[in-house]
Amino acid sequence: MLLAIVSLLVLIVPAAAARPYNEHHSSIGAVYIMTNDPSGNSVLVYGRSADGILTWAGTFATNGLGGAGLTGSNQAGLVLSADSKSLLVVNAGSNDISAFRVNHGGLTLTDKVGSKGTFPISVTVHENVVYVLDAGGKDVAGNIAGFHLNDDGKLSAIAGSVQPLSGETAPAQISFNPTGSVLVVAEKSTSLIDTYIVDSNGVAIGPTTHASSGATPFGFVIDRKGQLIVSEAAGGPSGTSAVSSYGLSNTGDLSIVSGSIPDTQMAACWLVVTGNSRFAYTANAHSGTISSYAIASNGGITLLQAVAANTGAGNLDLALTRNSGFLYNFINSSHTIEGFSVHSDGSLTLIDTITGVPAGADGLVAD
């Protein structure tokens, strides 16, 4: 009887969970991705061992709906709080966001609230303030909206926080600067970067629009120095990709440091930066590669490796662990997550491949 029960459990565990647990691979961190299923969104959790190996840990419903057309269009559909105790997730198909408390080995849903707009695609958190980016839809303009997150994981709308984008546009991401005083939004179709000042009550004021150095600004990171590093899906010569860096002031002003440095690849949409602000990585969806950049102390960037890794076409999101020791890449076309060890010179070594990730999954965050 016991053997029959064990056999049944093996059958109902998804392919991504096939790797058996053992003490050598006990979890010290996690990687999260959402299914983005229009019939019911969920977060998949993978435990991460000290050597970067992932093991499936569970599936946790957001009680919201995924959105058709979201995959491949955004960055930061999921975000962890700085203390790794809260996870925020967008539900593009039901126009709301879900909040989870992170537990040992899993998640507990604490709240779900309306996003104050249509088709939420990206979320950011600074201390107890959360902002969501709503892309809008046909004849519906996008916007941003703010919420307070209390100690119980409950979200409450911040009065006066709903602010427009530059118009009916195609945004990709929203993020706070390190002090929480500025919000940044990348607009793909207008090639604009929006900035908003955030007051002490969490109310955003803006936007102030800035022309992107190159075409189609997409994913970005505001590093610990307050430098803005942005991928440009079509920012290089002949439609190739590029990355630009900017100085970002606490009043939302932008100044170009390095403008549109090509990576010679196609469709660099997702971008991450190591915690020490030395390296940036882009996922090039049409080339099936990851490119790496070196970042100087003044924020200037240079191409390090046009092809730091080959992943196969359709690689759609990136996530670095908090210590920047490991980089993970979601590849929609092969339904996989690949893990790489990040070396001190910025080079990458493939260490793990997780299969069985649902088609149309979206967002990736690591701890």
C-alpha positions, -999 to +999 in steps of 0.1 A: +000+000+000+028+024+009+045+017-024+013+025-043+009+058-025+045+068-033+040+059-069+008+080-071+026+110-056+054+107-082+028+107-110+011+139-099+043+159-094+051+180-126+082+173-147+100+202-131+099+184-098+114+152-110+148+159-093+147+141-060+154+159-027+186+152-009+205+169+019+233+180-004+207+201-023+187+214+007+173+248-001+188+281+011+169+302-014+142+301-040+132+310-076+097+321-084+078+322-117+040+326-124+021+304-147+001+333-161-028+309-168-059+328-180-080+303-162-062+307-129-028+322-122-004+305-098+032+309-086+056+281-091+083+279-064+117+261-068+140+257-038+176+267-045+206+249-030+239+265-021+253+253-055+225+268-075+205+236-082+167+241-083+142+216-069+104+221-074+088+230-041+051+238-048+024+256-067+005+285-050-027+300-065-029+338-067-067+337-068-064+359-099-062+353-136-033+354-160-034+375-191-032+365-228-004+385-245+015+393-212+043+368-218+073+384-235+059+420-230+071+430-195+096+428-168+090+424-130+056+407-131+067+394-097+088+411-071+102+402-037+105+427-008+140+436+003+137+414+034+124+385+012+093+382+034+067+394+009+061+385-028+039+406-050+024+392-082+003+408-110-028+391-124-031+407-158-063+389-168-083+399-137-069+434-132-056+428-097-024+420-077-018+393-051+004+395-020+021+365-005+040+359+028+071+339+021+074+309+044+100+282+047+095+262+015+063+279+003+039+309+001+008+320+020-016+343+001-024+373+023-044+396+000-056+403-035-068+438-045-078+456-077-049+473-095-068+505-101-064+501-139-065+476-167-040+448-175-014+451-147+020+440-160+047+450-135+050+457-098+076+472-074+080+476-037+100+498-014+096+491+023+058+493+028+049+510-004+039+490-035+033+504-070+017+486-099+020+494-136-013+490-156-007+487-194-042+496-203-059+483-234-078+492-265-089+529-260-079+526-223-048+545-212-023+529-189-015+542-154+004+536-122-012+531-087+002+529-052-007+507-022+005+504+014+015+469+025+010+463+062+028+438+085+000+413+080+005+414+042-027+434+035-027+460+008-046+494+010-048+519-018-029+552-014-052+581-021-041+603-049-015+578-061-031+569-095-011+587-122-011+585-160+016+574-184+026+597-213-005+585-232-018+554-248+015+535-249+031+501-244+049+501-211+072+473-199+083+479-163+080+500-132+106+502-104+116+523-074+150+539-070+170+527-039+157+554-016+120+551-027+119+587-037+115+581-075+096+557-097+107+549-132+086+534-161+099+523-194+076+529-224+084+506-254+063+521-282+071+557-275+108+552-266+102+573-235+113+569-199+089+583-173+099+594-138+077+602-109+086+618-076+072+600-045+064+620-014+066+609+023+031+595+021+038+573-009+020+595-033+036+596-068+037+629-087+042+630-125+051+618-150+081+637-163+090+622-197+125+617-210+136+605-245+153+572-244+188+571-259+177+543-282+146+527-295+123+504-274+135+508-238+123+477-220+138+461-189+159+481-165+176+481-131+183+511-108+214+499-090+225+506-054+243+537-066+211+551-082+223+545-117+197+535-143+207+507-167+182+501-195+179+475-223+168+487-257+152+460-278+159+479-310+184+504-298+215+494-318+224+497-355+202+479-381+176+471-354+200+453-331+198+456-294+216+479-271+220+490-234+222+525-221+231+539-187+219+571-170+225+591-139+192+593-120+188+621-094+165+620-064+143+645-082+138+622-112+162+640-136+180+618-161+214+623-177+229+599-202+262+583-192+266+557-220+242+559-248+230+528-267+260+505-265+251+477-290+253+440-280+251+429-317+221+407-308+183+409-314+156+418-289+174+425-257+143+429-235+152+417-200+181+431-180+196+424-146+226+440-127+248+423-101+246+436-066+281+451-068+271+471-099+299+456-119+280+436-145+247+437-165+232+409-184+205+410-212+183+382-225+181+385-263+149+367-272+153+367-310+189+356-308+185+330-281+215+344-262+226+363-231+249+392-234+271+407-207+282+443-200+309+457-177+298+487-156+324+513-145+323+531-112+308+562-129+280+541-146+296+539-180+291+506-197+310+485-222+301+453-240+318+424-222+306+394-242+281+396-270+273+360-264+279+351-227+256+321-231+235+304-257+201+295-245+179+289-276+153+314-290+125+326-268+144+333-237+121+357-219+132+367-185+162+369-161+168+368-124+199+371-102+201+357-067+206+384-040+243+375-037+245+376-075+261+342-075+236+326-098+216+338-128+184+322-140+168+325-175+133+315-184+130+301-219+094+300-231+100+281-263+115+251-245+095+254-213+127+255-192+146+276-166+183+275-171+207+283-142+242+297-145+270+303-121+282+339-122+320+342-120+341+371-107+350+381-142+314+383-153+315+350-173+287+324-170+287+286-167+255+265-172+248+245-141+212+235-142+181+231-164+146+228-151+120+214-175+082+214-174+076+251-170+041+259-184+040+276-218+031+313-214+046+316-179+058+350-170+081+369-146+111+355-128+125+364-094+152+348-073+164+348-037 
